[in-house]
Amino acid sequence: MPTQQEVFGGGTAVVTGAGSGIGEGLARYLAGRLDMHVVLTDVDEVGVHRVTDEIVRSGGRAQCHVVDVRDADAMTDLAERVHDAHGPVRLLINNAGVEQFGYLWDVPLDRWRRVLDINISGVFHGIRAFLPRMIAAAERSHVLTMASVGSVTAVPMQAPYILSKHAVLAMTECLHQELAEIGANVAVAAVLPAMVASNIFERAGGVDSGDLAAVERHRERMREAMSHAISPAEAAEQIMEQAARGEFFIVTQPEIVLSAMAERANRLLGRTPPPPFRSRFQQHDTPSGSPVG
């Protein structure tokens, strides 16, 4: 079994949404543990510069670009600049994503579009910008997309996010088939983290009208669930270990994620509707649902 260093060591990696959370953890891990040259992107200029500067000061190789994954032209330009400066990309991690709380009928149209544009179109733009050169290169390369445990669950008050992650998982599965069909030397994987420490719930969009109190109750429930989160560094180590092994479904906290996958499979086979929501992270609840981020 090849090691992480043998698979990824010394290559160039691109990580979107790298200014905080799991993207930050992955960028630090790739530069520090695997000696990769890491290109960090984010719309958060302060955050992405902070992380990049700290990686460089600790001896890692990193550079950052303030890029909005919703901008297809900007992503194409980034891919060209990265290729011109560093050659073929060995690892592309489509990580950028945002959350949205509220009953579906209360969600403002602009925030609905924001979630879909970042979480779904942002992944597509990354694939479209970087993948052609990765396919053309002789060197083995990898694409990881952040699908979340939300891609195999249903959670009330988070419908835009949940459906976006179901779409990302489907996109990744189709991409895997397409690359196999043409015989490309590119491995694709879907990453399904459970709870990883970040500010995604604090930054989650809310609603302007309707049941505002329900939004804040759900936000508080997510804050409580975050107390059970693993660190971005722990998540990065688990993710890259499984990526090096060639896993397609990469998970963190497998006892949670694999249980959610099994429950969904059983519900589909039994043609049963989703049960009432119960948090997996609250000891007093029954395990039939999972808050996600």
C-alpha positions in Angstrom: 0.0 0.0 0.0 1.6 3.3 -1.0 2.1 6.0 1.6 0.7 9.5 1.5 4.2 10.8 0.8 4.6 8.4 -2.2 1.3 9.4 -3.6 1.2 13.2 -3.0 4.6 14.3 -1.7 6.2 17.3 -3.3 3.5 17.9 -5.9 1.3 20.9 -6.4 -2.1 21.1 -4.6 -5.0 23.5 -5.0 -7.5 23.9 -2.2 -10.6 26.1 -2.5 -12.1 27.6 0.7 -8.7 27.4 2.4 -9.0 30.4 4.6 -10.6 28.6 7.5 -12.1 25.3 8.7 -11.4 22.0 7.0 -9.9 23.8 4.0 -7.3 25.5 6.2 -6.6 22.1 7.9 -6.0 20.4 4.6 -3.8 23.2 3.3 -1.6 23.1 6.5 -1.4 19.3 6.4 -0.4 19.2 2.7 2.3 21.8 3.1 3.6 20.6 6.5 3.3 16.8 6.3 3.5 16.1 2.6 5.8 18.9 1.5 3.3 19.9 -1.3 3.3 23.3 -2.9 -0.2 24.5 -1.9 -2.2 27.1 -3.7 -4.9 28.4 -1.3 -7.9 30.2 -2.6 -10.8 31.9 -0.8 -13.0 34.9 -1.0 -11.9 35.7 2.6 -8.8 37.8 1.8 -7.8 38.2 5.4 -8.2 34.6 6.3 -6.5 33.1 3.2 -3.5 35.5 3.6 -3.2 34.6 7.3 -3.1 30.9 6.7 -0.7 31.2 3.8 1.7 33.5 5.7 1.7 31.1 8.7 2.4 28.1 6.4 5.3 30.0 4.8 6.7 31.1 8.2 6.7 27.5 9.3 8.8 26.4 6.3 6.0 25.3 4.0 5.5 26.2 0.3 2.3 28.1 -0.3 0.8 31.0 -2.1 -2.8 32.4 -2.1 -5.3 33.8 -4.5 -8.5 35.6 -3.6 -10.9 33.9 -5.9 -14.7 33.5 -5.9 -15.5 29.9 -7.0 -18.7 31.3 -8.5 -16.7 33.1 -11.1 -16.0 30.6 -13.9 -13.6 33.0 -15.7 -11.6 33.7 -12.5 -11.2 29.9 -11.9 -10.1 29.4 -15.5 -7.5 32.2 -15.1 -6.3 30.7 -11.8 -5.8 27.3 -13.4 -3.7 28.9 -16.2 -1.6 30.8 -13.7 -1.0 27.8 -11.5 0.0 25.6 -14.5 2.3 28.3 -15.9 4.0 28.7 -12.5 4.1 25.1 -11.2 3.2 22.7 -14.0 0.6 20.0 -13.6 -1.6 20.0 -10.5 -1.4 16.7 -8.6 -4.2 17.3 -6.2 -7.4 19.5 -6.6 -9.6 19.8 -3.5 -13.0 21.4 -4.2 -13.8 22.4 -0.7 -15.4 25.8 -0.7 -18.9 25.8 0.7 -21.5 27.7 2.7 -24.5 26.9 4.9 -28.0 28.2 5.0 -30.6 27.9 7.8 -34.4 28.3 7.6 -37.6 26.6 6.5 -37.4 26.1 2.8 -40.3 28.4 2.1 -38.7 31.2 4.2 -35.3 31.1 2.4 -34.6 34.3 0.5 -34.0 33.8 -3.2 -30.6 35.5 -3.2 -29.4 33.1 -0.4 -30.8 30.1 -2.2 -28.8 31.1 -5.3 -25.7 31.8 -3.2 -25.6 28.3 -1.7 -26.2 26.6 -5.1 -23.7 28.8 -6.9 -20.9 28.2 -4.4 -21.6 24.6 -3.3 -22.5 23.2 -6.7 -21.4 25.5 -9.5 -18.2 26.2 -7.6 -17.2 22.5 -7.8 -18.1 22.4 -11.5 -16.0 25.5 -12.2 -13.0 23.9 -10.4 -13.4 20.7 -12.4 -13.8 22.6 -15.7 -10.9 24.9 -15.0 -8.3 22.4 -13.8 -9.2 18.9 -15.0 -8.4 19.1 -18.7 -4.7 19.8 -17.9 -4.7 17.1 -15.3 -6.1 14.6 -17.8 -3.5 15.6 -20.4 -0.6 15.2 -17.9 1.0 11.8 -17.7 1.5 12.0 -14.0 -1.2 10.5 -11.7 -3.4 13.2 -10.2 -6.4 13.3 -7.8 -9.6 15.3 -7.4 -11.3 15.4 -4.0 -14.7 17.0 -3.7 -16.2 17.9 -0.3 -19.6 16.2 -0.3 -20.3 16.0 3.5 -22.3 13.5 5.5 -25.1 15.8 4.4 -24.9 14.1 0.9 -26.5 11.0 2.4 -28.8 12.5 4.9 -31.9 14.7 5.2 -31.9 17.5 7.8 -34.7 20.1 8.3 -33.8 23.8 8.3 -30.7 23.1 6.1 -32.4 22.1 2.8 -30.3 24.3 0.4 -27.1 23.0 1.9 -28.2 19.3 2.0 -29.5 19.3 -1.5 -26.3 21.0 -2.7 -24.2 18.2 -1.1 -26.4 15.5 -2.7 -25.8 17.2 -6.0 -22.0 17.3 -5.4 -21.9 13.6 -4.6 -23.8 12.8 -7.8 -21.5 15.0 -9.8 -18.5 13.2 -8.3 -19.9 9.8 -9.1 -20.6 10.8 -12.7 -17.1 12.3 -13.0 -15.6 9.0 -11.7 -17.4 7.1 -14.5 -16.5 9.6 -17.2 -12.8 9.5 -16.3 -12.9 5.7 -16.3 -14.6 5.7 -19.7 -11.7 7.7 -21.3 -9.0 5.9 -19.3 -7.7 9.1 -17.6 -5.0 8.8 -15.0 -7.0 10.8 -12.5 -8.5 9.5 -9.3 -11.7 11.0 -8.0 -13.0 10.8 -4.5 -16.0 12.1 -2.5 -15.2 13.4 1.0 -18.0 12.9 3.5 -16.9 14.5 6.8 -19.2 14.5 9.8 -18.6 17.3 12.3 -15.4 19.2 11.8 -14.6 22.4 13.8 -15.2 25.5 11.8 -17.2 28.7 11.7 -19.6 27.5 9.0 -22.6 27.6 11.4 -21.8 31.1 12.7 -21.6 32.3 9.1 -24.7 30.4 7.9 -27.3 32.5 6.2 -30.6 33.1 7.9 -34.0 34.4 6.8 -35.5 37.9 6.6 -39.1 36.9 7.4 -41.1 33.9 8.5 -40.0 31.8 11.4 -36.8 33.7 12.6 -37.0 32.0 16.0 -36.7 28.5 14.5 -33.6 29.6 12.6 -31.9 30.7 15.8 -33.0 27.6 17.7 -31.4 25.5 14.9 -28.3 27.6 14.9 -27.9 27.0 18.7 -28.4 23.3 18.1 -25.6 23.3 15.6 -23.4 25.2 18.0 -24.0 22.5 20.6 -23.3 19.8 18.1 -20.0 21.5 17.3 -18.7 20.6 20.7 -18.4 17.0 19.4 -16.4 18.1 16.3 -12.9 16.9 15.5 -10.2 19.4 14.6 -9.4 20.3 11.0 -6.0 18.8 11.5 -7.5 15.5 12.5 -9.9 15.6 9.6 -7.1 16.3 7.1 -5.0 13.4 8.3 -8.0 11.0 8.0 -8.9 12.4 4.5 -5.4 12.2 3.1 -4.7 8.7 4.5 -7.9 7.4 2.7 -7.1 9.3 -0.5 -3.6 7.7 -0.6 -5.3 4.3 -0.3 -7.5 5.1 -3.3 -10.8 5.2 -1.5 -13.7 6.7 -3.4 -15.9 7.4 -0.3 -13.7 9.2 2.2 -15.1 9.7 5.6 -14.3 11.2 8.9 -15.8 9.8 12.1 -16.7 6.6 10.4 -19.0 5.4 13.1 -21.3 8.4 12.3 -20.9 8.6 8.6 -21.1 4.9 7.8 -24.2 4.6 10.0 -25.8 7.5 8.1 -25.0 5.8 4.8 -26.4 2.5 5.9 -29.6 4.1 7.2 -30.1 5.9 3.8 -29.6 2.6 1.9 -32.1 0.9 4.1 -34.6 3.7 3.7 -34.3 3.6 -0.1 -34.7 -0.2 -0.2 -37.7 0.0 2.1 -39.1 3.1 0.3 -39.6 4.7 3.7 -39.8 8.5 4.3 -37.1 10.3 6.4 -37.8 9.9 10.1 -38.1 12.8 12.5 -34.8 14.5 12.9 -32.6 13.4 15.8 -29.0 14.6 16.3 -26.4 11.9 16.4 -24.3 14.2 18.6 -26.7 14.4 21.5 -26.5 11.5 23.9 -30.2 11.7 24.8 -31.4 11.4 21.2 -31.9 8.3 19.2 -29.5 7.9 16.2 -31.6 8.7 13.3 -30.3 11.9 11.7 -27.2 14.0 11.8 -26.6 17.7 11.9 -24.0 18.5 9.3 -21.7 21.3 8.1 
